[in-house]
Amino acid sequence: MAIDYSLFGGADSLTEGKRSPRRTFLPNGDTNANLYPGPPQDPSDFLWLMTEEPHRTRRMAIMKAHPEVTRLMGHEPLTRYVVLLVVTLQLGVAISLRHTPTLSPLFLVCAYVIGGTANHNLFLAIHEITHNLAFRRVVPNKLLAIFANLPIGIPYSAAFKGYHIEHHKFLGQDGIDTDLPTRFELLCLNNVLGKVFFATFQILFYALRPGFVRSQRLTRWHLLNLVVQLIFDYALVSAFGARPLIYLLASSFFAGSLHPCAGHFIAEHYLWDGMAQETFSYYGWLNVLAYNVGYHNEHHDFPSVPWTRLPALRALAPEFYDTIPSHPSWPMVIVNFIRDKEVGIFARAKRLSKESEREAKQVDAMLKVVGKEGEGEDSDKSE
């Protein structure tokens, strides 16, 4: 009987209760998941690791085993047309709702179902474009990201690029990887109500946290992103009133809130079932709406492989990917995150930054010197 690795890392239905006993990675090919409940993580702190992030090592191993993987790398022209289609859809819906009361069921349902899904798609389009995968050259990619940003209502594509590239280069490094929750978030949100608040307002945490953790040097692209967005918002309100802009902003909020697609924010890098696995993939149908971002181990291993070829990457190296625990459901990730006391804000792996490591080593060296001097003084006194 083959192991169904899709079962590990989170239940896929409410009928499975609170995942007790929890499903974890099975050693020695054993198929009985109930025999291996993983130990719960300490909820008072993050999981601090001294090991290297796993993606570079796996990337090197895959390139050695499958050198043909380089053929999957490169840009994907289809991204441009999907962005144009979704931007057109969002603007069409926003303008068509200009006479609809903002608190009416029709307005709210459209903002959640259509707008939330469309703007989430644009979030991930910007994510894809950030890796320069829509055009061969950098400048057209940056311009397309600014265009994709328009229905989101708030300028963020230029700032996202810098933070996201650091997320890849310094995965899990405290003070650099702004995808990581802060100590303040851990202290304030380490309970069921806190997790409900976090899951509901995820978009605000991801928007505001980077500015508190690691400020960026402003560039002309930040300025262009800001100016273009303000002009667009002003023109939209001037021509059609405030409701279309309210619709776009509500769509952005729902896209990063309790929305089925938003489960990927938690699914990607939170730790589950007592495992120190830092990245989880999801291979379900919601990837169709989300640029295959569910193939997240594959994406981190090879950021230069575009979304349309990530399934081919997994198929090329099944011995590396089909044996990694994955999530079977994004919506259930949100549910389990909230209701399971053994996963929460604390369930993230962190590493000291290189600067912090150097400082720690210097402190250790000083303490050793002081300790030796103290031992010498003690021996002198005994004499």
Secondary structure, DSSP 8 states (H G I E B T S, - for coil): ----GGGTTS-SSGGGTT-SS-----GGG---GGG-------TTS-EE--S--HHHHHHHHHHHH-GGGGGG-S--THHHHHHHHHHHHHHHHHHHTTTS-TTSHHHHHIIIIIIHHHHHHHHHHHHHHHTT-SSSSHHHHHHHHHHHHGGG-S--HHHHHHHHHHHHHTTTBTTT-TTS--HHHHHHS-SHHHHHHHHHTHHHHHHHHHHHH------HHHHHHHHHHHHHHHHHHHHH-SHHHHHHHHHHHHHTSS-GGGHHHHHTT---TT-------B-SGGGGGTTTTT-HHHHHH-TTS-GGGHHHHHHH-HHHHTTS--BS-HHHHHHHHHH-TTSSTT--EEB--HHHHHHHHHHHHHHHHHHHHHHHHHHHHH-
